[in-house]
Each structure stands twice: as C-alpha cells, then as structure tokens.
Amino acid sequence: MALLFLGKTQCPLCGEIIYSENDVYMFSHFISQNNRLWKYSDSSIHKNCFDKWKDKNEFLELYKIKTGQSYF
C-alpha cells in the first residue's frame, strides 16, 4: 500500500504536498515498470488531480485487470 506522510508526501500528478485537509486516493503497487503509468502505482494522489487526469480511465482499467476489483 502507498505510504502517505501528511505534510510531506507529494502528489505525483501536480507535485504539490498532500495535507490532512486534502481528499486523497491511495493505490497499491499493481503496475510493472515496463508500463508508462507505473510511477502512479503505489502512490497517494490528490482526489482533485486524479479526477481531472487524462489517463484516469486507463489507469483504473489496469487496476481492475491487475487486481480483479474496481477501485470505486
């Protein structure tokens, strides 16, 4: 599971720090390094950033394929 240190962890999409007042999605490691989206696997991401992310649907489809379950 992704580690989240509030006030220290950076969102991989925007680069900003995640604080306690932020809504966050956390993903376990599920993508291998040969996939272009691998760095977002095993990460904590601002909900607002994730919801606007152009690769959101592809990422969630990979999550479903690799884990056998939907994230939402």
SVG drawing of the C-alpha trace seen along z (x, -y; Angstrom):
<svg xmlns="http://www.w3.org/2000/svg" viewBox="-17 -22 27 33">
<polyline fill="none" stroke="black" stroke-width="0.4" points="0.0,0.0 1.1,-3.5 2.7,-5.5 1.2,-8.8 3.0,-11.3 0.7,-14.2 2.6,-17.5 5.5,-15.6 4.2,-13.3 4.0,-14.9 1.1,-14.2 2.8,-12.6 0.4,-14.4 0.8,-18.0 3.9,-17.8 2.2,-19.6 2.3,-18.4 -0.7,-16.4 -2.1,-17.8 -4.7,-16.5 -7.4,-18.7 -6.9,-17.1 -9.1,-14.3 -6.7,-11.5 -6.8,-8.3 -4.2,-5.7 -3.1,-2.9 -1.1,0.3 1.6,1.4 -0.1,3.1 1.7,2.0 5.1,3.2 7.9,0.8 7.5,1.5 4.2,-0.3 4.2,-4.1 1.8,-4.5 3.9,-2.5 5.0,-5.5 1.4,-6.2 1.0,-2.7 1.9,-2.5 1.1,-6.2 -1.1,-8.7 -2.8,-11.2 -5.0,-14.3 -8.6,-13.4 -8.9,-16.6 -5.8,-15.9 -6.9,-12.3 -10.4,-13.2 -9.0,-15.6 -6.2,-13.3 -6.3,-12.4 -5.1,-8.9 -7.6,-8.2 -9.7,-5.7 -6.8,-3.8 -5.2,-3.6 -8.5,-2.4 -8.9,0.2 -5.4,1.5 -6.2,1.5 -9.3,3.7 -7.4,6.1 -4.4,6.5 -6.3,6.7 -9.6,8.2 -11.6,5.4 -12.8,1.9 -11.2,-0.9 -14.6,-2.7"/>
</svg>
